[in-house]
Amino acid sequence: MLMSAPWRHIAIGFAITAALVFARCHWERLTRAQSPPVLFDSNVYKEITARPLTVALLFSAKPLTVPLAYRAIGSEPAAIARVQGELAFTAWALLTLALVLALRRWSARVAAVVIGIAFLLAPPRVGWSGVVLSESLDDTLRTLVVACAIGIAITERRSMRRALVISFAGVGFAWLFARDTNAIAALVALASAALVWPASQWWTTRRWAIALAATTIAASLVALWSTGVVSEPLPFQQHWARPLTSRAGYPLIDNLVIRMMPDDRAWLAERGAPVDDLARFSEPQELVQEAPEHAPAQSWIVAHGQATYLRWLARHPLDRLIELIDERWTVLAGSSSMMPIGWSASDRSHPVLGVVRRLTRNHVVLLALLAASPLLLLAARRRPLTGIALCLIASGTVAAVAAYYGDAAEYSRHCYGAGQQIVLGLFLALLAWLDGVRWKLPLRRARGASTPPGPELA
């Protein structure tokens, strides 16, 4: 007997409330025990927030969004962790709600709730919420961008779509300036969207999208340009060589000392690098200090370092690709030594919850999704959710490459956002496929035989 409409609505409301309470209780339990660690980069954010609120903040040692957020929250690590936790929970709750509204089948909607809780309670997400670094806010903003995009795709009311577009633009630009690699991801996402949804269609039916795309391109170029601008040194940079205080300066030294010098010293010497001077530095922190004996190496780095590194990357592209594939779980699973104590504690008293928390980091699940991704993404032009998934995977992949090879130090942390973007895209593609596939029921033949059931794409 089918349930009547009023009772069905009551049951749905009860189920949503139960899922929300379940997620909230465990989120509180997991985050409350964390104590924000005091890290070097955390103090850098504190130094930036102490600066006057001027345009110069755009060129500071960290991208603009997170220092502005910490300025509003305050400098107390516990307060920052608390706000980051609340924002993360809200963002993933909104994304899960958007998915439930976008999907048609109840089986797909239930799967969306489980996947949403799995992403929210995943150990890295819980851990990063308690660290005074950009990873948590960056992840939250990206999640809100995806939620707004899904809302725009499924909403038919003009007033609601207008509000979502405004929200998408505001949150999107905040995300773009949260990490430098986000500008690259935004440009690739735009290119992917142009392939999924032809520009002619957007020009005739969504002219606001053209204006938003043009503004995004301009903002992305500004964000990338700002990485090479030298600004007033922060207190921790007082003894640095001034030309190396740009955001791109120190990562370039990391790449030179950690990646290039150990294996390609002769190749560097052929290109005029002062390899004898560079060989005296075992740590990037030594090379960045201002001193007369460091001047030859520093002058070469400023004049030729970036171009030489790009040539080095292009020298053996297959080796670079293999190296990144070897580090696939570092990129996709999202771990770091900077987490609070207990961030990855197992849920022995909640075995089912433990399985759910490991779902988005499970190697077998991720390999299966990667293998099935060509099939899952086939309907990108017909299903908005699949198109959004394709944009996430494509832009996340390019951003992961940029993050990994952008800085040889702490690449597990730098790749976290891009890796999670890829994983989210894979799960969104799966949900869209589950929502669109039609299972044929067994059909009786004339002699009583039956044909096996099988999937049929809608």
N, C-alpha and C positions, 0 to 999 in steps of 0.2 A: 504494500500500500504506500503510495507516494505521499510525502509530507506536504501539507497545505502551505501556501505562500507565507502567511504570517509566522507559522512555526519554523519554516525554513529560514526566514530572516533572523528569528531569535536564535536558532541553532548556529547560524553563521556568525552572528555577533558574539555569541558565547565562545565559539571556537577561536575567533580572532583575539578576544580578550584573554582567553587562557594562554594562547601562544605568546601574547605580549607580556603577560605576567611571568610566564616561565622564563622568557628571555631576560626580562628585567631583573628578576631575582638572581639568576646566575651571573649576569653582568655585574651586579653589585657585589656578589660574593667574590668574583674573580678580581675585580679592580680594587676593591677596598683593601686587600692585603698588600698591595704594591706600594712601595716607597720610591718616589722619583730619584733616580741616581743623579749625582752631580758630575756632569761631563764637561769637557773643555768647550765643545760647541754650544752647550747650554749657557756658559758664561759669555760667549760671543754674542748670543742673542740679547743677553742682559746689557752688554755694552752698546749694542745698536739701539735698543729701546731708550737708552739714556740720552741719545743724540736728539737735537731739535727736529721737529717735524717739518722737514724741507724736502725739496726735490732730490737732494743729495742721497737720501735714503734709497733711491732707486738703484744707485751704484754701490751700495754698501757690500760688506762681505757676505751677506746672505740675501736671497731674494726678498722682495718687498712685503708680501702678504703676511708671513708668519711674524716678523717683528712688529707689524702694525697690530696684529691680533694680540700678541703678548703685551703690547703697550696698553691695550684696552683691558686685558684681564688683570695685569699686575705682574710683578716680578717674583711672587711667591710660588715655588715649584708645586706645592700641594694644590694651590688654586688653579694653576695651569693644567695640572693633571685632571682635576675634577671637571673643569670646563671641557677639556678635550674628550673625556669620557662621555659626558652628556651629549656633546655634539656628535660623537661617533654613534652612540645608540640611536639618536634621533635620525641621523642620516640613513642608517641601515633599516630602520623601521619604515621610513618614508619610501625607500627603494623597494622594500618588500611589499608595501601597500600598492605602489605603482604597478608592480608585477602582477599582483593578484587582480587588479582592475584591468590590466592589459590582456590577461589570459582568459580563454573562454571555458576550458574544461576544468572541472573540479580536481581531477587527478593532477593536472599541471599546476593548479593553484596550491594544492597541498605540497607538492614538490617545491614550489617557489618559497613557501613559508619555511620549510625545512632548510633549504639552501640559504635563505636569508639569515636564519639563526646560525647556521654553520659559519657563514662569513663573519657575522657579528662576534661570535664567541671564539673564533680561531685564535690560537695562542699569540701569533704576532700582533694581531690587531689589539688584543687585550694589553699586551706588553707595551706597544708603542703609545697607547693612550696615557701611560704613566711616565713617559720620557719627555723632557723639555727639548724636543727637536721637531723638525718639520714634518716627520713621517705621518703622524696621526692627523693633523689638520689637512695635509695634502690628500690623504686617503678619504677623509670626510668630505672635502670639497669635490673630489672626483665622483664620489658616490651620489652626492646631490646633483651634480651635472647629469649623470646618467638617469636619475629619477626624473629630473625635469624633461630630459629628452624623451623618455617614455611617455610622460604625461602629454607633451606636445603632440606626439604621434597618435595618441588614442583619443584626445579631446576634440569634440566637435563644437562645443560652445565657444563663440568668438571671444567673449570676455575672459573666460577661463584660459584660453590659449594665449591671449595677450598677457595675462598675469604670469603664466608659465614662461613665456618668452623673455619677459623682463627678468624673472628670477634666474632663468638659464644664463642670460647675459651677465648678470651681476655675479653669480656664483662662478661662472665659467672664467671670467677675467680674474677673479680672486684666485682660482685654481691655477690659471696660467702663470701667475707671478708667485706661486708657492714654491716651485722648484724650477731650475733652469731647463731641465729636460722636458718640462711640460709644454714649453713653446714648440719644441720639435713634434711632440705628440699631437698638439693642436693642429699644426700644419698638415700632418699626415692624415689626421681624422677628417679634415676638410676635403683633402684629395679623395679619400675613400668615400666620403658622403657624395661627392660629385659623381663618382662612378656608380654608386648604388642608386642614387636619385638624380637623374639627369638635370643639368642646370636649367634647361629650357622649361622643365616642369616647375622648378622652384621660382623661376622668373614670372611665370604666368599665374601661379597660385600662391606663392609664398615670397613676395618681394622683400619682406623683412629679413628673410634668410640671406639674401644677397648682401644687404647692408651689414648684417651681423658677421658674415664671412669676411667681408672686406675689412671690417674693424678688427676681427680676430687676426687676420694676416698682419695688419699694421702693428697690433700689440705684440704679436709673437716676434716680429723683427726687432721691435724695441727691446723686448726682454733678452733676446740673443745678443744684441748690440751692447746692452748694459753689462754683460759679463766681462767685457774687455776694457771697460772704462776705469781708469785709476781715480780713486776718490781720496778724501782725507783719511789718513790711517786711523784705525781704532786703537785703543790702548794696547791690545795684544800685538799690534803690528808696528809699534813704535820703533823697533830695531830692525825692521825689515827694509830691504831695498825698495824704494818707492815704486818703481815700475812693476813690481811683482805683487802689489797689494790688490790688484783687480781680482774679481772672483775666479777668473780663468787662470790666474798666475800660479797659485799653489798646486791645483790639480795637474797643470802642465809639468811642474817639477816632479810630482809623484810619478807621472807616466814616464818621464825621462829617467829617473833614478831607479824605479822599480821594474819597469817593463823593458826599456830600450838598452840601457847601459850593460846589464848582465849578459845579454845574448848578442848584441849587435854593435859592440864598441868599434870594430873595424869599419863597419858601414857608416857609423856616425863620423869617424875620423875622415873618411873620404869626402864628407860633406862639410868639412870645416869646423866640426864641433871640437872644442877644447877638451878632449877626452881625458887627458892627464889631470887637468884641473877638476873635471867632473868626478873622476875616480876617487878623489880624496874625500868625497862626501858619501857616507853610508846612509844618511837620513836626510829626507827633504827639508826638515826643520833647520839643518845646518846650512844648506845652500841658500836659503831665503834670507839669511841674516846679512845686514849691510856691513861690509868690511872690504878694505882695499884688495885683499887676496882673492875675494870672491868676484870682483868686478869683471874679469874676462869671461868667466862662465855665465854670469848673469846677463852681460851684454849680448852674448850669443843667444841665450834663451829668449830674451825679449825680441831680438831681431829675426831669428830664424827657427826658434823652437817649435812654434805651432805648425808651420808649414812642413818642417821635417817630420814631426809626429804624424801628420796626415799622410805623408809619403810612406812612412813606415807602416801604417795601417794598410795602405793599398798595395804594399810590396808583396805580401803573401795573404791575400784575402781568404783563401781556403783554410789556412792555419788559424786565422782570426775567427772564422766561423766555427771550426772544430773546437777551439778553446771555449767559445761561448756555449756550444752545445754541451761540452763537458761540465760546465757550471750551471746547467739547466735547473737543477733543484735549488741552487742558491738563489737563482732569479725567481723561480715560481713558488717555492715553499716559504720564502721570507723569514729568515732567521738572522740574528745578530748578537754579538757579544755585549751590546749596550743595553739590553733589556733589564728591567727590574728583576730582583730575585723572585723566583717562583713563577715567572711568566709562562713557562712550559710545563708546569706541574700537571701530572696525570690526574684524571678524575676517577680514582679507584672506587669511590663511594657512589659514582654515577656512571656506570659502564656505558650505558646508551648515550649519555651526553658526551662521553669521551670519544665515541665513534663519530658523532656529529661534529665535534670540534676539530677532528682530524680530517674531515671529508674534503675540504678545499686544499689540503696539503698532501693528500694520499697519492703516492707515486703511481699506483696502479690506475686510480681514477683519472688522474691527469694525463697519463699516457693514452688511456682509452679515449678521452675527449680529444686529445691532439690527433690521434689516428682517425677519429670519426669526424673531425672538423670540416673536411671538404664536403661530406654529405650533409652535415648539419647546416652549412652556410649556403647550400644550393639555392634556397628560396629567399636570398637577401633582398631582391627587388620586389618580391610579393609580400613579404612580412616585415613590417617596420622593426619589430624586436630583433629579427635576424639581421637586418641591416645595421642596427645599432651595435649588435654583437660583432659584426664584421669590422666596423670602424674601431671598436675597442681593441680587437685582436691585432689589426694592422698597425694602428698607432702605438699600441703598447709594445709590439715587437720592435719597431724602430726606436722607440724611446728606451727600451731595455738595452739595445746595442749602444746607443749614445751614452747611457748611464754607465754601462760596464766599461767602455773604453774612454769615457770622459774623465775618469779618475781611477787610478790603479789601487788606491787605498780605500778601504771600507766600501768596496763595490757591492757587498751584500746589502748594505743599508741603502745605497744609492739606487739599487735596482728594485727595491721593495715596491714602490708605487707602480712602476711599469709592469712588473711581474704580476701584481694583483690585478692590474687592468686586463692582462691577457687571460688570467684565470676567470675573472668575472665574465669576460666576453665568451669564453668557452661554455660556462654554465648557462648564460643567457641564450646562447645558440641551442643548447640542449633543451631548455624549457620551451623555446619557440617551436622546436621540432616535435616535442611531446604534445604541444597544443594543436599542432597541425596535422599530425599523422592520424590516419583512420585505420582501425583494425577491422579487417573483414571477418565476420562471424562464419563458422562452418556452414556450408551449404549442402543440403541433402541432394545426392544424385538419385537417379531413377531407381537404382538397385539398392539404395540405402547407404551407399558409401558417402564419405564426407571428405571435403577438401580441407587441408590444413589452414589455420588462420595465418594471416600475414599482414604486414603494415602497408598502408597505401597513403602516400602524401596527399594532403589536401591541396 
